[in-house]
Amino acid sequence: MNVDIDRDGCIGCGVCAQVCPEVFKIADDGLSEIIAEPTGFEDQVKEAADSCPVEVIHTEE
């Protein structure tokens, strides 16, 4: 699975990091960033993408 964040649209709400802290975190600039490959966490990454209020997390299998 590939995962990408459109950081220009990110509002830094932190939902992705709460749902899947193994793959996402809130960076020092207050926006979400990917910190690891999603291997083994595909379901959580999809949930994080679905939960994003501004729909900036994109996944591709």
VEXGUBA-703397 format. One record per residue (C-alpha): x, y, z. Coordinates in Angstrom, 1 decimal. Example, Ala and Ser with C-alpha at 12.3 -4.5 7.8 and 13.67 -1.06 7.14 Angstrom:
2
+--------+--------+--------+
:   east :  north :     up :
+--------+--------+--------+
:   12.3 :   -4.5 :    7.8 :
:   13.7 :   -1.1 :    7.1 :
+--------+--------+--------+
//
This chain:
61
+--------+--------+--------+
:   east :  north :     up :
+--------+--------+--------+
:    0.0 :    0.0 :    0.0 :
:    1.1 :    3.5 :   -0.8 :
:    0.0 :    6.4 :    1.5 :
:    0.4 :   10.1 :    0.9 :
:   -0.6 :   13.2 :    2.8 :
:   -1.5 :   16.5 :    1.0 :
:    0.1 :   18.6 :    3.7 :
:   -1.0 :   21.8 :    2.1 :
:   -4.6 :   20.9 :    3.1 :
:   -3.8 :   19.4 :    6.4 :
:   -5.3 :   21.2 :    9.4 :
:   -3.3 :   19.2 :   12.0 :
:   -6.3 :   17.8 :   13.9 :
:   -4.3 :   14.7 :   14.9 :
:   -7.0 :   12.1 :   14.1 :
:   -4.6 :   10.1 :   11.9 :
:   -2.0 :   10.0 :   14.6 :
:   -4.6 :    8.8 :   17.1 :
:   -5.9 :    6.1 :   14.8 :
:   -2.5 :    4.9 :   13.6 :
:    0.4 :    6.2 :   15.6 :
:    2.7 :    3.6 :   14.0 :
:    2.4 :    5.4 :   10.6 :
:    1.4 :    9.0 :   11.4 :
:    2.5 :   11.7 :   13.8 :
:    2.0 :   15.4 :   14.1 :
:    5.3 :   17.1 :   13.1 :
:    6.9 :   20.1 :   14.7 :
:    5.1 :   22.4 :   12.2 :
:    1.7 :   21.1 :   13.5 :
:    0.9 :   19.1 :   10.4 :
:    0.6 :   15.4 :   10.0 :
:    3.5 :   13.4 :    8.5 :
:    4.2 :    9.8 :    7.6 :
:    6.8 :    8.3 :    9.9 :
:    6.8 :    4.6 :    8.7 :
:    5.7 :    2.3 :    5.9 :
:    2.1 :    1.2 :    6.3 :
:    3.0 :   -2.5 :    6.0 :
:    1.0 :   -4.4 :    8.6 :
:   -1.2 :   -1.4 :    9.4 :
:   -3.2 :   -1.2 :    6.2 :
:   -6.6 :   -1.3 :    8.0 :
:   -5.6 :    1.4 :   10.4 :
:   -4.2 :    3.6 :    7.6 :
:   -7.5 :    3.2 :    5.7 :
:   -9.4 :    4.1 :    8.9 :
:   -7.2 :    7.2 :    9.4 :
:   -7.8 :    8.2 :    5.7 :
:  -11.6 :    7.8 :    6.1 :
:  -11.5 :    9.7 :    9.4 :
:   -9.6 :   12.7 :    8.1 :
:  -12.0 :   15.6 :    8.2 :
:  -10.3 :   17.4 :    5.3 :
:   -9.6 :   14.2 :    3.3 :
:   -5.9 :   14.8 :    2.7 :
:   -4.7 :   11.3 :    3.3 :
:   -4.7 :    9.2 :    0.1 :
:   -4.1 :    5.5 :   -0.1 :
:   -3.4 :    3.2 :   -3.1 :
:   -3.1 :   -0.5 :   -3.1 :
+--------+--------+--------+
//
